[in-house]
Amino acid sequence: MQEKLKKEIEKLMPELVESISNLVKIPSVEDPDTFSGEKPQGEGCYQALLATEKLAKDMGFKFKNVQNVAGHAEWGEGEEILAILGHLDVVPPGTGWDDDPFSGKVADGYIWGRGSTDDKGPTIACLYAQKALMNLGFQPKKRIRTIIGTAEETNWKCMKAYFASEKKPTYGFTPDGEFPIIQSEKGILHLELTGPATDGLWAYGGERTNVVPNKAFAKVAESFKMVSSLKEISHKEVLKYVKEAPVGRYVVAEGKEAHGSTPQIGHNAIVDLLLGLAQAGVKNPLCQFFNQIGQTPDGAPLGINFHHEIAGTLSWNPGLLRINAKGSRLVIDIRYPYGVTIEQILKQVKLHLPQGLEAKALSVGGDNTKAPLLVPADHPLIINLQKAYKEVTGEEPELLAIGGGTYAKAIPNTVAFGAQFPGEPMIAHQANERLSLDSLRKMTLIYAYAIYLLAQ
C-alpha cells in the first residue's frame, strides 16, 4: 500500500501545494474589529473556513459547517469515528519578515507565509492524504472526520461550539506538533499580574500570550535616564504596533520571537523593557518584580520550575504587557507538566510578588487553562502511529513531550502527530515561517498510511 500511496501523492502534489498556498494568502488572524454573528472570529478566519469547506467538497468529502467557527470534512461509514483535528487561524505575523507574511509564495523549495506550518499546511496535507486513499479505492471501516477550528491560537471557542452539537470521536490525532509522536503535552495556564498605574509611564508589548515578543515599547518622562538595553524611537514607529498612543518620549526593547511554549529559544523583549525601566528608576511593581527574577524561561527564581520525567519542565513566557493610566497588566503564558496543579503554581508565585501586585489564573477550567495530557505508550493509537512512522521513514518512532497545547486536549485518546520532523528548525510563530515541499511530501505519505492502518 505504501508504494501505491507514494505514487498517488506525487500526482496530487501540484494541487496540494496550490491549495496550501491559496489558504496561506488569507490572513486568518482573530480580528475583533470584524466580529459578528456570522463571523465569530472575524473576516479572515471566516474566509479561511469557507475556502476549506469549498476545497473539501470539491475533493469529494461531506462537509458540515458549525456556526462558522468550526466544521468537519467526513467520509467513510461506521459507528466509530477517527478524528484528525487541525486549525486555520494563525497568530499575528509580527515583525522581521523578508516578504509579505501572507504571500503564500512557492519558492526555493518552500511554501512561505504565516500558517504554512502552523497549521494550514499540515491540515490540508491530511485532506490530500485521504484523497490519495479515496483514489486508490480504499473503503474505511470507520467514519473519518477532519475537524477544523478557527480559534486554536486564542480561546478554543471553536471546539466548544463544535462539541456542543457533535459526537466526540473514538480517538484521533492532530497534525500540529512534532514527529514522531507527542505522548504528553503540558497544561496551559494564563497567569495575569495586575497593579496600579505609574505617573508618566505608558508601556506596550506583545499581541498574543503564546508568542515570545520581539519588541516592547514604553513612554517615559524626560527626567528618566535610559539604560543601554533601551533605545529611543519615534512616535511614528510606535504607531505601527499600537492603534493609539500618547505623544511623548518613547523607548523600545528588542528581543527574539519564538513560540510561547519554547521561550528558551527566544528572548523576551517585555522582560528586557521592564528590567530597563527598573534600572532607569521607574517605580512600578511589574518593573520591581522582574528586577528580582530577570529573564527566566522556567520560573526557577520563583520555585516553579516543576519537572516530570516524561512531560519535562515548566516554561514561563510574559507575553502581553499593558501599562497606562488605568493600571498595569501583564499576562504570562505558563506551560506546566503532568502532575502539577494550578494551585501549586499560584501559591508559589504569590510568595514573591511585591506590594501592589496581584496574581490570578484566567479562565481556570475554561478556555485559557488546559490540563496536562499523557497517553500511555501501549495505547493502540500510539502503537499504530508508531508503525506508520517507522515503516515510511525507517526511523525509530520516539515518544515526545511538548509544552505546546494542541487540539489533542479536546477529545480523549488523542495525540499530536507531526508535522515538524526531527532536526527541522522550530519556525512556527516566527518570522519567515515556511513549509518545505520535501517535508510536505513525506508527511502526507505518513498521514495517509496512518489513516489506512487506523481506519481498517
C-alpha positions in Angstrom: 0.0 0.0 0.0 2.9 2.4 0.8 4.2 2.4 -2.8 0.7 2.9 -4.2 0.1 5.8 -1.8 3.5 7.3 -2.7 2.8 7.4 -6.4 -0.7 8.8 -5.9 0.5 11.6 -3.6 3.1 12.5 -6.1 0.3 13.0 -8.7 -1.6 15.2 -6.2 1.4 17.3 -5.1 0.9 20.3 -7.6 -2.7 20.5 -6.4 -1.8 20.1 -2.8 0.8 22.9 -2.9 -1.6 25.3 -4.7 -4.3 24.6 -2.1 -2.0 25.4 0.8 -0.6 28.5 -0.9 -4.1 29.8 -1.6 -5.1 29.3 2.0 -1.9 31.0 3.4 -2.9 34.1 1.4 -5.9 34.5 3.6 -4.8 36.5 6.8 -6.8 34.4 9.2 -5.8 36.2 12.4 -8.6 36.6 15.0 -10.0 40.1 14.4 -12.3 41.6 17.0 -12.9 44.6 14.7 -14.8 42.3 12.2 -16.5 40.1 14.7 -20.2 39.4 14.0 -22.8 36.7 14.5 -21.9 35.4 11.0 -18.2 35.8 11.6 -17.4 34.8 15.2 -13.6 35.0 14.7 -13.6 37.9 12.3 -13.3 38.2 8.5 -10.0 36.3 7.9 -11.0 33.2 9.9 -14.4 33.2 8.2 -12.9 33.3 4.7 -10.4 30.6 5.5 -13.2 28.3 6.8 -15.3 28.9 3.7 -12.3 28.3 1.4 -11.6 25.0 3.2 -15.2 24.0 3.0 -15.2 24.5 -0.8 -12.0 22.6 -1.2 -13.2 19.7 0.9 -16.5 19.4 -1.1 -14.6 19.6 -4.4 -12.4 16.8 -3.2 -15.4 14.5 -2.5 -15.9 15.0 1.2 -19.1 15.7 3.0 -18.7 19.0 4.9 -20.6 20.3 7.9 -20.1 23.9 9.0 -20.7 24.6 12.7 -21.6 28.2 13.4 -18.9 29.5 11.0 -16.3 28.9 13.7 -15.6 25.2 13.1 -16.6 22.3 10.8 -15.6 18.8 9.6 -14.9 17.0 6.3 -16.1 13.4 6.5 -16.0 10.2 4.6 -16.5 6.5 5.4 -19.1 4.6 7.3 -19.5 3.1 10.8 -20.2 3.9 14.4 -16.6 4.6 15.4 -15.0 8.0 14.4 -11.4 8.5 13.7 -10.7 12.3 14.1 -8.0 14.4 12.6 -8.0 17.9 14.2 -6.5 20.9 12.5 -6.9 24.7 12.7 -7.0 27.5 10.2 -6.4 30.5 12.5 -2.9 31.9 12.8 -1.0 34.2 15.2 -0.3 37.8 14.0 2.7 38.0 11.7 4.8 40.1 13.9 8.0 41.7 12.5 11.2 40.7 10.8 9.8 39.1 7.6 11.7 39.3 4.3 8.5 39.3 2.3 4.7 39.7 2.8 3.8 37.3 5.6 0.7 36.3 3.7 2.2 35.9 0.3 1.8 32.2 0.1 4.6 32.2 -2.5 6.2 29.0 -3.6 9.9 29.5 -4.0 13.3 27.8 -3.1 11.5 24.5 -2.3 9.1 26.1 0.3 5.6 27.5 0.7 6.1 30.8 2.5 3.8 32.5 4.9 2.1 32.6 8.3 0.2 29.4 8.8 2.2 27.3 6.3 3.4 25.1 9.1 1.0 26.0 11.9 -1.4 24.7 10.9 -2.8 25.2 7.5 -0.2 23.2 5.6 -0.4 20.0 7.7 -4.2 20.2 7.9 -4.6 20.3 4.1 -2.0 17.6 3.8 -4.3 15.4 5.8 -7.1 16.0 3.5 -5.0 15.1 0.5 -3.7 12.0 2.3 -7.3 10.9 2.5 -7.9 11.9 -1.2 -5.0 9.6 -2.1 -6.7 6.7 -0.3 -10.0 7.6 -1.9 -8.4 7.5 -5.4 -7.0 4.0 -4.6 -10.4 2.7 -3.7 -9.8 2.3 0.0 -13.0 1.8 2.0 -12.6 2.8 5.7 -14.5 0.8 8.3 -14.8 3.9 10.4 -16.0 7.4 9.7 -13.0 9.7 9.2 -13.6 13.3 10.3 -11.1 16.1 9.7 -12.3 18.5 12.3 -11.3 22.1 11.6 -11.2 25.0 14.0 -10.6 28.7 13.8 -9.8 29.7 17.4 -7.0 27.4 18.4 -4.5 30.2 18.8 -6.8 32.1 21.2 -9.7 30.8 23.2 -10.8 27.5 21.6 -14.4 28.6 21.3 -14.4 26.7 18.0 -14.0 23.4 19.9 -16.6 24.4 22.5 -19.1 25.2 19.7 -18.3 22.1 17.7 -18.6 19.6 20.5 -21.7 21.2 21.9 -23.5 19.6 18.9 -21.2 16.9 17.6 -20.3 13.5 18.9 -16.9 13.0 20.5 -14.7 10.8 18.2 -13.3 7.4 19.4 -9.7 8.5 19.1 -7.6 10.6 16.8 -4.5 12.8 16.1 -3.7 16.4 15.3 -1.0 17.3 12.8 0.0 20.3 14.9 3.1 19.3 16.8 6.2 17.2 16.0 7.1 13.8 14.6 7.4 11.1 15.7 4.5 11.2 18.3 3.8 13.5 21.1 2.7 11.3 24.0 2.5 14.2 26.6 1.5 17.8 26.5 1.9 20.3 29.3 -1.0 22.1 30.8 -1.6 25.7 29.7 -2.1 28.5 32.3 -2.6 32.1 31.5 -1.4 34.0 34.6 -2.5 37.6 35.0 -0.5 40.1 37.1 -2.2 43.4 37.8 -1.1 46.5 39.7 -1.6 50.3 39.9 -0.7 52.9 37.2 2.5 54.8 37.4 2.6 58.5 36.7 4.3 59.3 33.5 4.6 55.7 32.3 2.9 54.0 29.4 4.1 50.6 28.1 3.0 48.1 25.5 4.4 44.7 24.4 3.1 41.6 22.8 0.0 40.7 20.8 -0.5 37.1 21.8 0.4 35.4 25.1 1.7 32.4 23.3 4.4 34.3 21.4 7.7 35.4 22.8 7.6 39.2 21.9 10.4 40.6 19.9 9.6 44.2 20.6 8.2 46.1 23.6 7.7 49.9 23.9 7.4 52.5 26.6 6.8 56.2 27.0 8.6 57.7 29.9 9.2 61.1 31.5 12.1 63.2 30.2 13.7 63.0 33.6 14.4 59.3 33.4 17.9 58.3 32.3 17.6 55.4 29.8 19.9 52.4 30.1 21.8 50.9 27.2 19.3 48.0 26.8 16.6 50.5 25.7 16.8 52.9 22.7 14.8 55.9 21.8 12.3 55.6 18.9 9.9 57.9 17.1 6.2 58.2 17.8 5.5 57.2 14.2 7.3 53.9 14.7 5.3 53.0 17.8 2.1 53.6 15.9 3.0 50.7 13.6 2.2 48.4 16.5 -0.2 50.5 18.7 -3.5 52.0 17.4 -3.5 54.9 19.9 -0.6 56.2 22.0 0.1 59.4 23.8 2.7 61.8 22.3 6.0 61.9 24.2 9.4 60.3 24.5 9.5 56.6 23.5 11.9 53.8 24.1 12.0 50.2 22.8 13.5 46.9 23.8 14.2 44.3 21.2 14.2 40.6 21.6 13.9 37.4 19.6 10.5 35.9 18.6 9.6 32.3 19.4 6.7 30.1 20.3 5.5 30.8 23.8 5.9 27.1 24.7 9.7 27.3 23.9 10.8 30.6 25.5 14.3 29.3 25.9 14.9 29.6 22.1 13.7 33.2 22.0 14.5 36.4 24.0 11.7 38.2 25.7 11.5 42.0 24.9 8.9 42.6 27.5 11.2 41.4 30.3 14.1 43.5 28.9 11.8 46.5 28.8 10.7 46.1 32.4 14.3 45.5 33.5 15.5 48.6 31.7 12.7 50.7 33.2 13.6 49.4 36.7 17.2 50.3 36.2 16.2 53.7 34.9 14.4 54.4 38.2 10.8 53.8 37.1 8.8 52.9 40.2 6.3 50.3 39.1 5.6 46.9 40.8 6.0 45.0 37.5 9.4 46.5 37.0 10.3 45.7 40.6 9.1 42.1 40.2 11.2 41.4 37.1 14.2 43.2 38.5 14.2 40.5 41.1 13.7 37.5 38.8 15.1 38.6 35.4 14.8 36.6 32.2 13.6 33.2 33.4 12.2 30.7 30.8 11.4 28.1 33.6 10.4 30.3 36.5 13.3 28.9 38.6 13.7 32.1 40.8 10.1 31.6 41.9 10.5 28.0 42.7 8.0 26.8 40.0 10.4 25.0 37.7 8.5 21.8 38.2 9.7 18.7 36.3 8.1 15.4 35.1 10.3 12.6 33.7 8.1 12.3 30.6 6.4 15.7 30.3 9.5 17.8 31.0 10.0 21.2 32.8 7.6 24.1 33.3 8.0 27.1 31.0 7.2 30.8 31.6 6.6 33.4 28.9 5.4 37.0 29.7 3.5 37.6 26.5 1.2 40.6 26.9 2.1 43.9 28.6 -0.2 46.9 29.0 0.6 49.8 31.4 -1.4 53.0 31.1 -3.5 55.4 33.2 -5.9 52.6 34.1 -3.2 50.4 35.7 -0.6 47.8 35.0 -1.3 44.4 33.5 0.9 41.5 32.3 -0.3 38.1 31.1 2.1 35.2 31.3 1.8 32.0 29.3 2.8 29.1 31.6 3.1 25.5 30.3 3.2 23.1 33.3 4.0 19.4 33.3 1.8 16.4 34.2 1.3 16.0 38.0 1.4 19.8 38.8 -1.7 21.8 39.7 -2.6 25.4 39.0 -3.0 26.0 42.7 0.6 25.0 43.4 1.9 27.4 40.8 -0.3 30.3 42.0 0.7 29.8 45.7 4.4 29.8 44.8 4.2 32.9 42.6 2.3 34.9 45.2 5.1 34.3 47.7 7.4 36.5 45.5 5.1 39.3 44.5 6.0 42.9 45.6 3.4 45.0 47.3 0.7 46.3 44.9 0.9 43.4 42.5 -1.8 40.7 42.4 -1.9 37.4 40.5 -4.8 35.3 39.3 -5.4 32.5 36.7 -7.5 33.5 33.8 -10.5 31.2 33.0 -9.5 28.4 35.3 -11.1 25.2 34.0 -12.1 27.1 30.8 -10.7 28.5 27.6 -7.2 29.5 28.6 -6.4 26.9 31.2 -6.0 23.4 29.7 -5.0 20.4 31.8 -1.8 18.3 31.0 -2.2 15.3 28.7 -0.4 11.9 28.9 -1.4 8.9 26.8 0.1 5.6 27.8 2.7 4.2 25.5 0.9 0.9 25.0 -2.4 2.6 23.7 -3.4 1.1 20.3 -3.5 4.6 18.8 0.2 5.1 19.6 1.2 1.7 18.5 -0.4 2.2 15.1 1.1 5.7 14.7 4.5 4.3 15.6 4.1 1.6 12.9 3.1 4.1 10.2 6.0 6.4 11.1 8.6 3.7 11.2 7.5 1.9 8.0 7.5 5.2 6.0 10.7 6.7 7.4 12.7 3.7 8.6 13.4 5.6 11.8 12.5 4.6 15.4 9.3 6.4 16.5 10.4 8.1 19.8 7.7 9.3 22.0 7.9 13.0 22.8 6.6 15.6 25.3 6.0 19.2 24.4 4.9 22.5 26.0 2.7 23.4 23.1 -1.1 22.9 23.6 -2.8 21.2 20.7 -6.4 20.1 19.9 -5.3 16.7 21.3 -6.7 18.0 24.6 -10.1 18.5 23.0 -11.0 14.8 23.0 -9.9 11.6 24.8 -7.3 9.2 23.3 -5.8 11.8 21.0 -2.2 12.8 20.4 -0.2 15.3 18.3 1.4 13.5 15.3 3.7 15.7 13.3 4.1 17.8 11.3 7.6 19.1 12.2 10.3 16.4 11.5 13.3 15.8 13.8 16.1 18.2 13.0 13.9 20.8 11.4 14.1 24.3 12.9 11.1 25.5 15.0 9.7 28.2 12.9 6.0 28.3 13.9 5.1 31.7 15.3 8.3 33.2 13.9 9.2 35.4 11.0 9.7 33.8 7.6 7.5 30.8 8.5 7.7 28.3 5.7 6.9 24.7 4.8 9.4 22.5 3.0 7.9 20.8 -0.1 10.0 17.7 0.7 8.6 17.6 4.2 5.1 18.1 2.8 5.5 15.2 0.5 6.8 12.9 3.3 4.2 14.0 5.9 1.4 13.4 3.5 2.5 9.8 2.9 2.9 9.2 6.7 -0.6 10.6 7.3 -2.1 8.5 4.5 -0.5 5.3 5.8 -1.5 6.1 9.4 -5.1 6.7 8.4 -5.0 3.4 6.4 -3.9 1.5 9.5 -6.3 3.2 11.9 -9.4 3.1 9.7 -9.3 -0.7 9.0 
